């Protein structure tokens, strides 16, 4: 038997711990999710969260669509297993999601020349796209993204090995689209450059080109042989009409572009945590599409192997049933309409308070986000004085505004901006 001395463990205080992570610095908080963390720690009862873009009903609570509930109940009655999905995900979901974006009568779909897979929502689609572009366009090849854009775009494409460049998009003087600057940057870029475009409800500005401007952009990019990569996170959720919100995508394909497309079903189906999306590439023919699909699979396999099934099954069930699809469209429109009504109400409250600024851009913009035009100093003062949380660039999530807090939000904005003149535009 071992001696009593051998059996006696040394006190923990005498143990010397050697860690690989001793010199790891604290990372800065995510600029968007960090706002939510600060909001959650705030104990003030007046606090309002206008940071993260997740839909809330007028009661301020997360909303689960009734069509999603119905699909859940129907799926529960089916004897399904939990085997791995293939690398490309659930084939039925991918087929339906591509028809949703490109249109059921899409000639490209009929000709089987669209390579498509299920992805880890829109973020995962962008990451796979970045890897594909870097692999076949070359490491450090440029991707032009709008200035500004969704904050994570930069991280995603840089990690994929692309060089991120900016093109003009938002005009801070007019609080609208800098279309002349956009077209100039498209025309001055090297032939065959890669451009990221927001299909609808531009994040963070809520400023979209008109259909006529989209048509002009399509022709300008085709003349330069540029590659269009659409990020579509809000189809149906922007205007309330999924056909209208897909207009730019379909226009470019009809004009002969071989676009790439990232889709997300987080906002429009309320499936944020299920990470359901799709990535697709329009090719010249079916044989090319097969080759592109094979390379996408080679990227996915070592990255995350295969995507989750549950959310994909829900979306597929809804989109494969005409009645459920119609009901979903009504629910999605109701969400869009509530956001539109909150835009009008916020603007009307600001005007009623006698604000000297023009707030027309609040209702001119579209989608979940509003680029208020507030400066960083104004944002920080509103956050400190009124406990209203928005990103430092003045972007607010309109989904966080409801009939109970809209007047308080308007009063708080006016308290900071009321004496500052911004000429009517």
Helices and strands as residue ranges (DSSP letters): H 4-7, G 12-14, H 33-41, E 48-49, H 66-76, H 91-102, H 107-110, E 114-120, H 121-137, E 142-147, H 151-159, E 163-168, E 170-171, E 176-177, H 179-188, E 194-198, H 211-223, E 227-232, H 242-245, H 247-254, E 260-264, H 266-269, G 272-274, E 276-282, H 286-303, H 310-319, H 322-352, H 360-364, E 369-371, H 376-386, E 388-389, E 395-397, G 398-400, H 406-417
